[in-house]
Structure formats: structure tokens, C-alpha cells
């Protein structure tokens, strides 16, 4: 571990401890749902694709509750402006550099802009995030959602607060005394018709038989979430044995690698909206637990997420008959049977 990594770990531990103490002291106010909320700061200073996509349901919820609202997003990295490109309510982005130790002046300048701005409402999307807690506590704002609620005090489906995207919606509704059991918005990239048409052209150029329905696979994931080449090849061999009436396409990651050895027609793009437009045009999308799984979940295509670990309730894709399969006690062949049940 290098010096920068060690310093970053120390920073995380210090901020986590200090902000946890502040969080416990922060009071819960009774708030009228009919307040005139015009400027909202939404805090999710994390650069990962999945984590940024997982706040799209909250943005929709805020828009539905406060028509004409202006939403200011505090994020990290370059993806947020691409993800929220078609959200008219997102008027400004406070974007931290991904590697802040290498750009300290820019990093601090963004924090100062946040601290000295005024909002009607500040929302922390992840109460376990130290940066999220700080960026919600420091700005000037009358109302702040930065709480650990005792959910037993309210009557609703408690499974919803186990999912990271749904939890932020429940917190928002509790704070504003809104109905808790109405439907929760799904992830949504808001692809335009032109983007979807372009994705269709890309897909048709890659396919060998456009009369067949399409299964698209994405075989990459972060570190230990990733299934290896042997696993994917055994899994897909069983899928092929069933002689299903689909053509299989592989969407490649930015590294331009294939766990299937480029056996199937492939599509490669580094543009996440273009990737999503291709996914929008397939019939089923199969992948492990990764950012691209959430990208697929933000389209209208049925997404099947394969989970190696016990974080399925927190991150599983939902809406559009999307589903997740826990694989840690199953062979690749058994996982393929579970997938086929959800396709056939």
C-alpha cells in the first residue's frame, strides 16, 4: 500500500468517527409536506457508476413532490453529468475530482462552494458516507435529511429500506410525512428516442440473425464480484444446451476483454448512454453485480443480476420484472437453470 492510499484510509477513519457523532446529535424536525421547496442539494460524492445511477429514483421522487424544483448534485468524477443529462431539474453539478489528493485546490474549492451556498433542502443519500454527512451538515439549509430513522415507528414494507435506492425514498417520505406504501420509482437514465434508435442500429449491425430475440451478457465486474472465465463458459455452455431461440451478444467492458474468449458477436462502447441504448433494444440482459447491471436496470430491458455475496437485498435490480439470483451455493449449471426459468 502506497503513502497516498494509507493517508486516504486514515482520512476515512477520522471523518467516519467524527461525523457519526454529529449525526447522532442531529434532531428530526416535523416537516409539512406542502412546503415551498425550490432549491435542493442532493449529496452522493462517490464516483462509481452504480452508486450514481442508484440516486435516479430519488431525483424522480423530488421532482414529483416539488414541481419546478431546482436540484443541485454533489458528486464525484465525470459520470453524473452524463447520467443526469436528460433530467431538466438538475441545474448545477458540484463535482469533486476522482483523485482528490492529486487535485487538492479543485477539491477544496468545490467544498467551499457547497459550504457557502444556500438551499431549501439538503439530502444525504448514504448515511454511512462520511463525505455525504459532512456535505449535508455544512451548507446553509433550513431542512436537512441526514438521519438514521427508527423504521419500526412506521407501517410499511420494511424490505424497502434494505435496498440502497429505495431507502432514500422512504427516508424522504418519512421526513415530509408522505405515504410510504405507494410505488417507488425505478432507476431511469431517460434515454431519448434518438439514442434508442441508434442503439438499435448498433445491435442489428452486430447480430447475425435479426429475426431472433436477443440475450446480452456482460461478463466483467469489480474485483471479487467478478466470475472467472471458467465459470462463465460453464454457465453459457448450459444455456446453449437448452437450444433456446435467442441470439447471444456480449457487451464488452472498457478494458476490451471477454470472459467468453470473444465467442459471441460483441459490442464495444465507452459511452454509457450508448451502452444503455444497446441494452434497451435487447430482450434480456445477464450480468454479475456491477455498475453495468444498474445501467441495464435503468433501461426497460429485463435485467438478471448474478450475485456472489450476501448483498443482494441492498443492490438487486428492481422494476420491469428485473430480478437477482444468489449464486454462492450454486454451480454454474444450476445458476443457468435459474436464469432459464426467468427467461422462458
C-alpha positions as CSV (number, residue, x, y, z in Angstrom):
1,X,0.0,0.0,0.0
2,X,1.5,3.4,-1.0
3,X,1.6,6.6,1.0
4,X,-1.5,8.1,-0.7
5,X,-3.6,5.0,0.0
6,X,-2.6,5.0,3.6
7,X,-3.4,8.7,4.0
8,X,-6.8,8.1,2.4
9,X,-7.6,5.3,4.8
10,X,-6.7,7.5,7.8
11,X,-8.8,10.3,6.4
12,X,-11.8,7.9,6.0
13,X,-11.5,6.6,9.6
14,X,-11.3,10.1,11.1
15,X,-14.2,11.5,9.1
16,X,-16.3,8.4,9.7
17,X,-15.9,8.6,13.5
18,X,-16.4,12.4,13.8
19,X,-19.4,12.6,11.5
20,X,-21.1,9.6,13.2
21,X,-21.1,11.5,16.5
22,X,-22.5,14.6,14.8
23,X,-25.2,12.5,13.1
24,X,-26.5,11.2,16.4
25,X,-27.0,14.7,17.7
26,X,-28.8,16.0,14.7
27,X,-32.5,16.5,15.5
28,X,-35.5,15.3,13.5
29,X,-38.0,18.1,12.7
30,X,-41.6,17.6,11.9
31,X,-41.9,18.9,8.4
32,X,-45.0,19.9,6.4
33,X,-45.2,18.2,3.0
34,X,-46.7,21.3,1.4
35,X,-43.5,23.4,2.0
36,X,-42.3,25.6,-0.9
37,X,-39.1,23.8,-1.7
38,X,-37.3,25.4,-4.7
39,X,-33.6,24.5,-4.3
40,X,-32.4,21.0,-3.2
41,X,-28.9,19.8,-2.7
42,X,-28.6,16.0,-3.3
43,X,-25.3,14.6,-1.9
44,X,-23.7,11.4,-3.3
45,X,-19.9,12.2,-3.5
46,X,-19.0,8.8,-5.0
47,X,-17.5,8.2,-8.4
48,X,-18.9,4.7,-9.2
49,X,-21.4,4.3,-12.0
50,X,-23.8,2.1,-9.9
51,X,-23.9,4.4,-6.9
52,X,-24.7,7.4,-9.1
53,X,-27.4,5.6,-11.0
54,X,-29.0,4.5,-7.8
55,X,-30.0,8.0,-6.9
56,X,-32.1,8.5,-10.1
57,X,-35.2,7.2,-8.2
58,X,-34.7,9.9,-5.6
59,X,-34.4,12.6,-8.2
60,X,-37.7,11.5,-9.7
61,X,-39.3,11.5,-6.3
62,X,-38.2,15.0,-5.6
63,X,-39.4,16.2,-9.0
64,X,-42.8,14.6,-8.4
65,X,-43.2,16.1,-4.9
66,X,-41.9,19.6,-5.8
67,X,-42.7,20.5,-9.4
68,X,-40.4,23.1,-10.8
69,X,-37.7,22.3,-8.3
70,X,-34.0,23.0,-9.0
71,X,-31.7,20.2,-8.0
72,X,-28.0,20.6,-7.3
73,X,-26.0,17.4,-7.3
74,X,-22.8,17.0,-5.3
75,X,-21.0,14.0,-6.8
76,X,-17.5,12.8,-7.7
77,X,-16.0,12.1,-11.1
78,X,-17.3,12.8,-14.6
79,X,-20.3,10.4,-14.8
80,X,-23.0,12.5,-13.1
81,X,-23.4,15.0,-16.0
82,X,-23.8,12.1,-18.4
83,X,-26.3,10.2,-16.2
84,X,-28.5,13.2,-15.5
85,X,-28.2,14.7,-18.9
86,X,-32.0,14.4,-19.6
87,X,-33.1,15.5,-16.1
88,X,-34.3,19.1,-16.6
89,X,-34.4,19.6,-12.8
90,X,-30.7,19.1,-12.3
91,X,-29.4,22.7,-12.9
92,X,-25.9,22.5,-11.4
93,X,-23.3,19.9,-10.5
94,X,-20.7,20.2,-7.8
95,X,-18.2,17.6,-9.0
96,X,-15.3,16.5,-6.8
97,X,-12.2,15.2,-8.7
98,X,-12.0,11.4,-8.6
99,X,-8.4,11.5,-7.3
100,X,-8.6,14.5,-4.9
101,X,-5.1,14.1,-3.5
102,X,-3.7,15.0,-6.9
103,X,-6.1,18.0,-7.4
104,X,-6.3,19.5,-3.9
105,X,-7.1,23.1,-5.0
106,X,-10.0,22.0,-7.1
107,X,-11.2,19.6,-4.4
108,X,-11.2,22.3,-1.7
109,X,-12.8,24.9,-4.0
110,X,-15.8,22.6,-4.6
111,X,-16.2,22.1,-0.9
112,X,-16.1,25.9,-0.3
113,X,-18.8,26.4,-2.9
114,X,-21.0,23.9,-1.2
115,X,-20.5,25.3,2.3
116,X,-21.3,28.9,1.3
117,X,-24.4,28.1,-0.9
118,X,-28.0,28.4,0.3
119,X,-30.6,25.7,-0.2
120,X,-34.1,24.9,0.9
121,X,-33.3,21.2,1.5
122,X,-30.2,19.1,1.7
123,X,-30.3,15.3,1.4
124,X,-27.6,12.8,2.2
125,X,-28.2,9.7,0.0
126,X,-26.0,7.4,2.1
127,X,-25.9,7.9,5.9
128,X,-22.8,5.6,6.1
129,X,-20.9,8.0,3.9
130,X,-18.7,10.5,5.9
131,X,-18.5,12.9,3.0
132,X,-22.2,12.7,2.5
133,X,-22.8,13.5,6.1
134,X,-20.5,16.5,6.1
135,X,-21.8,17.9,2.8
136,X,-25.4,17.7,4.2
137,X,-24.5,19.3,7.6
138,X,-22.3,22.2,6.5
139,X,-24.4,24.1,3.8
140,X,-26.9,26.7,4.8
141,X,-30.3,25.0,4.6
142,X,-33.4,25.1,6.7
143,X,-34.3,21.4,6.1
144,X,-31.8,18.5,6.1
145,X,-32.4,14.8,5.7
146,X,-29.4,13.2,7.3
147,X,-30.9,10.8,9.8
148,X,-30.9,7.2,10.9
149,X,-34.6,6.6,11.4
150,X,-36.2,4.1,13.7
151,X,-38.3,2.4,10.9
152,X,-40.3,0.4,13.5
153,X,-42.3,3.6,14.2
154,X,-43.9,3.5,10.7
155,X,-46.0,0.9,9.0
156,X,-44.6,0.0,5.5
157,X,-42.8,-2.9,3.8
158,X,-39.5,-3.0,5.7
159,X,-37.8,-4.7,2.8
160,X,-37.7,-1.4,1.0
161,X,-35.2,0.2,3.5
162,X,-32.8,-2.7,2.9
163,X,-32.3,-1.6,-0.7
164,X,-30.0,1.4,-1.1
165,X,-32.1,3.2,-3.7
166,X,-35.4,2.5,-2.1
167,X,-34.2,3.5,1.4
168,X,-33.5,7.1,0.3
169,X,-37.1,7.3,-1.0
170,X,-38.5,6.0,2.3
171,X,-36.4,8.5,4.3
172,X,-37.6,11.3,2.1
173,X,-41.3,10.3,2.6
174,X,-40.9,9.9,6.3
175,X,-39.3,13.4,6.6
176,X,-42.2,15.0,4.6
177,X,-45.0,12.9,6.1
178,X,-45.8,11.4,2.7
179,X,-47.5,8.0,2.0
180,X,-44.9,5.3,2.5
181,X,-46.5,2.4,0.6
182,X,-47.0,3.9,-2.9
183,X,-44.9,2.6,-5.7
184,X,-41.2,3.6,-5.7
185,X,-39.6,4.9,-8.9
186,X,-37.1,2.6,-10.7
187,X,-33.7,3.6,-12.0
188,X,-34.1,5.7,-15.1
189,X,-31.4,7.1,-17.5
190,X,-34.2,8.8,-19.5
191,X,-32.8,7.7,-22.9
192,X,-34.1,9.8,-25.8
193,X,-35.8,8.2,-28.8
194,X,-32.8,9.1,-31.0
195,X,-30.5,7.4,-28.5
196,X,-32.7,4.2,-28.5
197,X,-32.8,4.2,-32.4
198,X,-29.0,4.5,-32.5
199,X,-28.7,1.6,-30.1
200,X,-31.0,-0.5,-32.3
201,X,-28.8,0.2,-35.4
202,X,-25.6,-0.8,-33.4
203,X,-27.3,-4.0,-32.2
204,X,-28.6,-5.0,-35.7
205,X,-25.1,-4.5,-37.1
206,X,-23.6,-6.8,-34.5
207,X,-26.2,-9.6,-34.7
208,X,-26.0,-12.4,-37.2
209,X,-29.8,-13.1,-37.2
210,X,-32.0,-10.1,-36.6
211,X,-35.1,-12.3,-36.6
212,X,-34.2,-13.9,-33.3
213,X,-34.7,-12.3,-29.9
214,X,-31.5,-11.2,-28.1
215,X,-29.8,-12.2,-24.8
216,X,-27.0,-9.8,-24.0
217,X,-24.3,-10.8,-21.4
218,X,-21.8,-8.6,-19.6
219,X,-19.1,-10.8,-18.0
220,X,-17.0,-8.2,-16.1
221,X,-17.3,-6.8,-12.6
222,X,-15.2,-5.2,-9.9
223,X,-12.6,-7.3,-8.2
224,X,-14.1,-10.3,-6.2
225,X,-17.6,-9.7,-7.6
226,X,-16.3,-10.9,-10.9
227,X,-16.9,-14.5,-12.1
228,X,-13.9,-16.1,-13.8
229,X,-13.6,-17.4,-17.4
230,X,-14.3,-21.0,-16.4
231,X,-17.5,-20.1,-14.5
232,X,-18.9,-18.0,-17.4
233,X,-18.0,-20.7,-20.0
234,X,-19.7,-23.4,-18.0
235,X,-22.7,-21.2,-17.4
236,X,-23.1,-20.3,-21.1
237,X,-22.5,-23.9,-22.2
238,X,-25.5,-25.0,-20.2
239,X,-27.6,-22.1,-21.7
240,X,-26.6,-23.2,-25.2
241,X,-27.6,-26.8,-24.5
242,X,-31.2,-25.8,-24.0
243,X,-31.3,-24.7,-27.6
244,X,-33.2,-21.5,-26.8
245,X,-34.4,-19.4,-29.6
246,X,-32.2,-16.4,-28.9
247,X,-29.1,-14.9,-30.3
248,X,-26.4,-14.2,-27.7
249,X,-24.5,-10.9,-27.8
250,X,-21.7,-9.9,-25.5
251,X,-21.3,-6.3,-24.3
252,X,-17.6,-5.7,-23.6
253,X,-16.2,-3.6,-20.7
254,X,-13.9,-0.6,-21.1
255,X,-10.9,-3.0,-20.8
256,X,-12.0,-4.7,-24.1
257,X,-11.8,-8.2,-22.6
258,X,-14.2,-11.1,-22.8
259,X,-14.6,-14.0,-20.3
260,X,-16.1,-15.9,-23.2
261,X,-13.0,-15.6,-25.4
262,X,-15.0,-13.5,-27.9
263,X,-17.1,-16.5,-28.8
264,X,-20.2,-14.4,-29.5
265,X,-20.7,-11.3,-31.5
266,X,-19.5,-8.4,-29.4
267,X,-20.4,-4.7,-28.9
268,X,-17.9,-2.2,-27.5
269,X,-18.5,1.3,-26.4
270,X,-17.1,3.6,-23.7
271,X,-20.2,5.8,-23.8
272,X,-22.5,4.7,-21.0
273,X,-25.6,6.2,-22.7
274,X,-24.7,4.4,-25.9
275,X,-24.2,1.2,-23.9
276,X,-27.6,1.7,-22.3
277,X,-29.3,2.4,-25.7
278,X,-28.0,-1.0,-26.9
279,X,-29.3,-2.7,-23.8
280,X,-32.7,-1.0,-24.3
281,X,-33.0,-2.9,-27.6
282,X,-32.2,-6.5,-26.3
283,X,-34.7,-8.8,-24.7
284,X,-32.7,-10.0,-21.7
285,X,-29.6,-8.7,-20.0
286,X,-27.5,-11.0,-17.8
287,X,-24.6,-9.9,-15.7
288,X,-22.9,-10.0,-12.3
289,X,-23.2,-7.4,-9.6
290,X,-21.6,-4.3,-11.2
291,X,-22.3,-0.8,-12.4
292,X,-23.4,-2.0,-15.8
293,X,-26.1,-4.1,-14.0
294,X,-27.5,-0.9,-12.6
295,X,-27.1,0.7,-16.1
296,X,-29.2,-2.1,-17.6
297,X,-31.7,-1.7,-14.7
298,X,-32.1,2.0,-15.8
299,X,-33.5,0.8,-19.1
300,X,-36.7,-1.0,-20.0
301,X,-35.0,-4.4,-20.6
302,X,-35.4,-7.2,-18.1
303,X,-32.2,-7.4,-16.2
304,X,-31.0,-10.5,-14.3
305,X,-28.2,-9.8,-11.8
306,X,-26.0,-12.7,-10.6
307,X,-24.7,-12.1,-7.0
308,X,-21.7,-13.9,-5.4
309,X,-22.2,-12.3,-2.0
310,X,-24.9,-11.6,0.5
311,X,-25.6,-8.0,-0.6
312,X,-28.4,-9.0,-2.9
313,X,-31.2,-7.2,-0.9
314,X,-29.2,-3.9,-0.9
315,X,-28.3,-3.8,-4.6
316,X,-30.6,-6.1,-6.6
317,X,-32.2,-4.7,-9.7
318,X,-35.9,-3.9,-9.4
319,X,-38.8,-2.9,-11.6
320,X,-39.6,-4.2,-15.1
321,X,-39.6,-7.8,-13.8
322,X,-35.9,-7.4,-13.1
323,X,-34.5,-10.0,-10.7
324,X,-31.4,-11.2,-8.9
325,X,-30.0,-14.7,-8.2
326,X,-27.8,-15.6,-5.3
327,X,-25.1,-17.9,-6.8
328,X,-22.7,-18.6,-3.9
329,X,-24.2,-22.1,-3.2
330,X,-24.9,-23.0,-6.8
331,X,-22.8,-24.4,-9.6
332,X,-22.7,-22.5,-12.9
333,X,-25.0,-25.1,-14.4
334,X,-27.5,-24.6,-11.5
335,X,-27.4,-20.9,-12.0
336,X,-28.2,-21.3,-15.7
337,X,-31.3,-23.3,-14.8
338,X,-32.4,-20.5,-12.5
339,X,-31.8,-17.9,-15.3
340,X,-33.7,-20.0,-17.9
341,X,-36.7,-20.2,-15.5
342,X,-36.8,-16.4,-15.6
343,X,-36.4,-16.2,-19.4
344,X,-38.8,-19.0,-20.6
